Amino acid sequence: MATLVGTPVLGLYAHSNPKRTGPYRDLDKVVSVYEQLAEKEYQKPVAELPWSTRVHDAEAMQHIHVDQVLAEVKRFI
């Protein structure tokens, strides 16, 4: 919703590809571990996986660290 009204959005992604489900106006404001987790789960580069591939690790979001998020926030303050 924020993207629709022009509010900057910081997206955090682990389960789905931010290029597919991310904030379309703010793809430069994304912290993602999706690629590394998808490649680990499927043993293939993301480029070789179907566009809709999801990560099934129940702990996937735990791979995003606070310091990554803070660094991204600081880029846009």
OpenMM code with the backbone's topology and positions (N, CA, C; nanometers):
from openmm import Vec3, app, unit

residues = "MET ALA THR LEU VAL GLY THR PRO VAL LEU GLY LEU TYR ALA HIS SER ASN PRO LYS ARG THR GLY PRO TYR ARG ASP LEU ASP LYS VAL VAL SER VAL TYR GLU GLN LEU ALA GLU LYS GLU TYR GLN LYS PRO VAL ALA GLU LEU PRO TRP SER THR ARG VAL HIS ASP ALA GLU ALA MET GLN HIS ILE HIS VAL ASP GLN VAL LEU ALA GLU VAL LYS ARG PHE ILE".split()
positions = [
    Vec3(0.0814, -0.1191, 0.0000),
    Vec3(0.0000, 0.0000, 0.0000),
    Vec3(0.0859, 0.1257, 0.0000),
    Vec3(0.1935, 0.1242, 0.0769),
    Vec3(0.2793, 0.2420, 0.0850),
    Vec3(0.3362, 0.2781, -0.0518),
    Vec3(0.3767, 0.1773, -0.1273),
    Vec3(0.4317, 0.2012, -0.2607),
    Vec3(0.3302, 0.2727, -0.3494),
    Vec3(0.2060, 0.2350, -0.3382),
    Vec3(0.1012, 0.2942, -0.4215),
    Vec3(0.0842, 0.4438, -0.3985),
    Vec3(0.1126, 0.4901, -0.2770),
    Vec3(0.0958, 0.6323, -0.2468),
    Vec3(0.2290, 0.7076, -0.2423),
    Vec3(0.3365, 0.6418, -0.2882),
    Vec3(0.4647, 0.7092, -0.2997),
    Vec3(0.5495, 0.7124, -0.1734),
    Vec3(0.5127, 0.6368, -0.0722),
    Vec3(0.5923, 0.6298, 0.0496),
    Vec3(0.7060, 0.5313, 0.0277),
    Vec3(0.8304, 0.5699, 0.0561),
    Vec3(0.9418, 0.4767, 0.0377),
    Vec3(0.9225, 0.3502, 0.1216),
    Vec3(0.9611, 0.2373, 0.0632),
    Vec3(0.9436, 0.1075, 0.1275),
    Vec3(1.0772, 0.0352, 0.1333),
    Vec3(1.1080, -0.0214, 0.2493),
    Vec3(1.2242, -0.1077, 0.2645),
    Vec3(1.1713, -0.2500, 0.2717),
    Vec3(1.2059, -0.3326, 0.1732),
    Vec3(1.1573, -0.4697, 0.1691),
    Vec3(1.2586, -0.5669, 0.2260),
    Vec3(1.2103, -0.6633, 0.3033),
    Vec3(1.2927, -0.7698, 0.3588),
    Vec3(1.2454, -0.9014, 0.2975),
    Vec3(1.3360, -0.9723, 0.2311),
    Vec3(1.2965, -1.0904, 0.1548),
    Vec3(1.3837, -1.2099, 0.1850),
    Vec3(1.3176, -1.3219, 0.2120),
    Vec3(1.3868, -1.4474, 0.2344),
    Vec3(1.3136, -1.5624, 0.1652),
    Vec3(1.1817, -1.5579, 0.1627),
    Vec3(1.1023, -1.6683, 0.1086),
    Vec3(1.0703, -1.6542, -0.0396),
    Vec3(1.0631, -1.5316, -0.0890),
    Vec3(1.0270, -1.5122, -0.2295),
    Vec3(1.1218, -1.4129, -0.2955),
    Vec3(1.1258, -1.4211, -0.4254),
    Vec3(1.2163, -1.3390, -0.5062),
    Vec3(1.1701, -1.1928, -0.5045),
    Vec3(1.2529, -1.1021, -0.4518),
    Vec3(1.2111, -0.9620, -0.4475),
    Vec3(1.1925, -0.9010, -0.5862),
    Vec3(1.2556, -0.9594, -0.6880),
    Vec3(1.2359, -0.9088, -0.8241),
    Vec3(1.0946, -0.9405, -0.8727),
    Vec3(1.0315, -1.0390, -0.8094),
    Vec3(0.8946, -1.0775, -0.8465),
    Vec3(0.7927, -1.0154, -0.7529),
    Vec3(0.8217, -1.0109, -0.6235),
    Vec3(0.7221, -0.9675, -0.5255),
    Vec3(0.7600, -0.8407, -0.4504),
    Vec3(0.8734, -0.7822, -0.4841),
    Vec3(0.9231, -0.6666, -0.4107),
    Vec3(0.8478, -0.5380, -0.4380),
    Vec3(0.8824, -0.4343, -0.3637),
    Vec3(0.8188, -0.3032, -0.3822),
    Vec3(0.8643, -0.2422, -0.5151),
    Vec3(0.7784, -0.2467, -0.6152),
    Vec3(0.8199, -0.2169, -0.7520),
    Vec3(0.8819, -0.0789, -0.7713),
    Vec3(0.8493, 0.0174, -0.6890),
    Vec3(0.9109, 0.1504, -0.7011),
    Vec3(1.0382, 0.1629, -0.6167),
    Vec3(1.0629, 0.0650, -0.5321),
    Vec3(1.1754, 0.0734, -0.4395),
    Vec3(1.2608, -0.0526, -0.4399),
    Vec3(1.2810, -0.1119, -0.5558),
    Vec3(1.3635, -0.2317, -0.5620),
    Vec3(1.5087, -0.2045, -0.5222),
    Vec3(1.5458, -0.0781, -0.5186),
    Vec3(1.6799, -0.0422, -0.4719),
    Vec3(1.6859, -0.0356, -0.3192),
    Vec3(1.5742, -0.0569, -0.2528),
    Vec3(1.5662, -0.0531, -0.1060),
    Vec3(1.5227, -0.1894, -0.0536),
    Vec3(1.6001, -0.2914, -0.0843),
    Vec3(1.5652, -0.4279, -0.0476),
    Vec3(1.6832, -0.4941, 0.0222),
    Vec3(1.6537, -0.5632, 0.1312),
    Vec3(1.7505, -0.6513, 0.1949),
    Vec3(1.6999, -0.7924, 0.1666),
    Vec3(1.7806, -0.8711, 0.0974),
    Vec3(1.7353, -1.0022, 0.0551),
    Vec3(1.8395, -1.1096, 0.0817),
    Vec3(1.7932, -1.2214, 0.1332),
    Vec3(1.8748, -1.3423, 0.1448),
    Vec3(1.8122, -1.4523, 0.0587),
    Vec3(1.7122, -1.4146, -0.0183),
    Vec3(1.6411, -1.5108, -0.1028),
    Vec3(1.7357, -1.5869, -0.1945),
    Vec3(1.8206, -1.5164, -0.2649),
    Vec3(1.9056, -1.5822, -0.3643),
    Vec3(1.9927, -1.6899, -0.3000),
    Vec3(2.0614, -1.6557, -0.1918),
    Vec3(2.1494, -1.7544, -0.1294),
    Vec3(2.0703, -1.8727, -0.0731),
    Vec3(1.9536, -1.8474, -0.0149),
    Vec3(1.8741, -1.9564, 0.0415),
    Vec3(1.8118, -2.0442, -0.0675),
    Vec3(1.7666, -1.9831, -0.1759),
    Vec3(1.7089, -2.0598, -0.2866),
    Vec3(1.8153, -2.1476, -0.3514),
    Vec3(1.9331, -2.0922, -0.3715),
    Vec3(2.0409, -2.1719, -0.4320),
    Vec3(2.0821, -2.2862, -0.3400),
    Vec3(2.0812, -2.2630, -0.2103),
    Vec3(2.1135, -2.3687, -0.1146),
    Vec3(2.0063, -2.4791, -0.1167),
    Vec3(1.8796, -2.4389, -0.1170),
    Vec3(1.7704, -2.5360, -0.1138),
    Vec3(1.7600, -2.6183, -0.2419),
    Vec3(1.7760, -2.5534, -0.3568),
    Vec3(1.7529, -2.6200, -0.4850),
    Vec3(1.8805, -2.6633, -0.5568),
    Vec3(1.9959, -2.6245, -0.5029),
    Vec3(2.1252, -2.6619, -0.5617),
    Vec3(2.1378, -2.6173, -0.7084),
    Vec3(2.0824, -2.4995, -0.7369),
    Vec3(2.0894, -2.4387, -0.8705),
    Vec3(2.0946, -2.2886, -0.8548),
    Vec3(2.1547, -2.2186, -0.9519),
    Vec3(2.1478, -2.0722, -0.9490),
    Vec3(2.0030, -2.0255, -0.9658),
    Vec3(1.9696, -1.9142, -0.9054),
    Vec3(1.8334, -1.8606, -0.9145),
    Vec3(1.7920, -1.8417, -1.0599),
    Vec3(1.8847, -1.8060, -1.1459),
    Vec3(1.8529, -1.7852, -1.2877),
    Vec3(1.7998, -1.9127, -1.3540),
    Vec3(1.8298, -2.0277, -1.2981),
    Vec3(1.7834, -2.1546, -1.3551),
    Vec3(1.6540, -2.2052, -1.2902),
    Vec3(1.6044, -2.1341, -1.1915),
    Vec3(1.4829, -2.1756, -1.1216),
    Vec3(1.3603, -2.1075, -1.1819),
    Vec3(1.2434, -2.1698, -1.1719),
    Vec3(1.1215, -2.1027, -1.2192),
    Vec3(1.1008, -1.9702, -1.1454),
    Vec3(1.0420, -1.8755, -1.2128),
    Vec3(1.0213, -1.7405, -1.1605),
    Vec3(0.9472, -1.7409, -1.0266),
    Vec3(0.8589, -1.8363, -1.0073),
    Vec3(0.7751, -1.8395, -0.8870),
    Vec3(0.8340, -1.9227, -0.7722),
    Vec3(0.9587, -1.9647, -0.7835),
    Vec3(1.0202, -2.0497, -0.6812),
    Vec3(1.0246, -1.9797, -0.5461),
    Vec3(0.9862, -2.0541, -0.4426),
    Vec3(0.9882, -2.0022, -0.3056),
    Vec3(1.0834, -2.0854, -0.2207),
    Vec3(1.1338, -2.0241, -0.1161),
    Vec3(1.2176, -2.0919, -0.0178),
    Vec3(1.1248, -2.1466, 0.0903),
    Vec3(1.1482, -2.2693, 0.1337),
    Vec3(1.0602, -2.3344, 0.2303),
    Vec3(1.1178, -2.3432, 0.3711),
    Vec3(1.2313, -2.2848, 0.3944),
    Vec3(1.2967, -2.2863, 0.5253),
    Vec3(1.2144, -2.2031, 0.6242),
    Vec3(1.1654, -2.2662, 0.7294),
    Vec3(1.0837, -2.1967, 0.8296),
    Vec3(1.1625, -2.0878, 0.9026),
    Vec3(1.2925, -2.0965, 0.9010),
    Vec3(1.3794, -1.9987, 0.9683),
    Vec3(1.4434, -1.9002, 0.8703),
    Vec3(1.3934, -1.8922, 0.7496),
    Vec3(1.4565, -1.8115, 0.6450),
    Vec3(1.4766, -1.6650, 0.6846),
    Vec3(1.3762, -1.6045, 0.7459),
    Vec3(1.3878, -1.4628, 0.7824),
    Vec3(1.4964, -1.4391, 0.8871),
    Vec3(1.5316, -1.5423, 0.9617),
    Vec3(1.6378, -1.5292, 1.0623),
    Vec3(1.7743, -1.5038, 0.9985),
    Vec3(1.7859, -1.5267, 0.8688),
    Vec3(1.9113, -1.5042, 0.7972),
    Vec3(1.9325, -1.3564, 0.7631),
    Vec3(1.8295, -1.2757, 0.7798),
    Vec3(1.8423, -1.1312, 0.7615),
    Vec3(1.8868, -1.0736, 0.8952),
    Vec3(1.9999, -1.0044, 0.8935),
    Vec3(2.0570, -0.9503, 1.0166),
    Vec3(2.0229, -0.8028, 1.0341),
    Vec3(2.0092, -0.7620, 1.1570),
    Vec3(1.9739, -0.6239, 1.1896),
    Vec3(2.0723, -0.5264, 1.1258),
    Vec3(2.2016, -0.5595, 1.1274),
    Vec3(2.3008, -0.4682, 1.0697),
    Vec3(2.2786, -0.4480, 0.9201),
    Vec3(2.2291, -0.5494, 0.8494),
    Vec3(2.1971, -0.5342, 0.7068),
    Vec3(2.0831, -0.4349, 0.6887),
    Vec3(1.9829, -0.4463, 0.7721),
    Vec3(1.8658, -0.3589, 0.7627),
    Vec3(1.9049, -0.2149, 0.7985),
    Vec3(1.9794, -0.1986, 0.9058),
    Vec3(2.0215, -0.0638, 0.9463),
    Vec3(2.1085, 0.0025, 0.8399),
    Vec3(2.1971, -0.0740, 0.7779),
    Vec3(2.2820, -0.0186, 0.6719),
    Vec3(2.1968, 0.0302, 0.5554),
    Vec3(2.0938, -0.0454, 0.5220),
    Vec3(2.0048, -0.0051, 0.4122),
    Vec3(1.9247, 0.1176, 0.4497),
    Vec3(1.8769, 0.1253, 0.5724),
    Vec3(1.8023, 0.2432, 0.6190),
    Vec3(1.8906, 0.3665, 0.6131),
    Vec3(2.0134, 0.3547, 0.6573),
    Vec3(2.1060, 0.4688, 0.6589),
    Vec3(2.1346, 0.5221, 0.5181),
    Vec3(2.1261, 0.4372, 0.4180),
    Vec3(2.1486, 0.4810, 0.2793),
    Vec3(2.0431, 0.5827, 0.2355),
    Vec3(1.9250, 0.5790, 0.2955),
    Vec3(1.8146, 0.6605, 0.2473),
    Vec3(1.7642, 0.7629, 0.3473),
    Vec3(1.8366, 0.7817, 0.4558),
    Vec3(1.7974, 0.8851, 0.5534),
    Vec3(1.8593, 1.0173, 0.5116),
] * unit.nanometer
topology = app.Topology()
chain = topology.addChain("A")
for resn in residues:
    res = topology.addResidue(resn, chain)
    for name in ("N", "CA", "C"):
        topology.addAtom(name, app.Element.getBySymbol(name[0]), res)
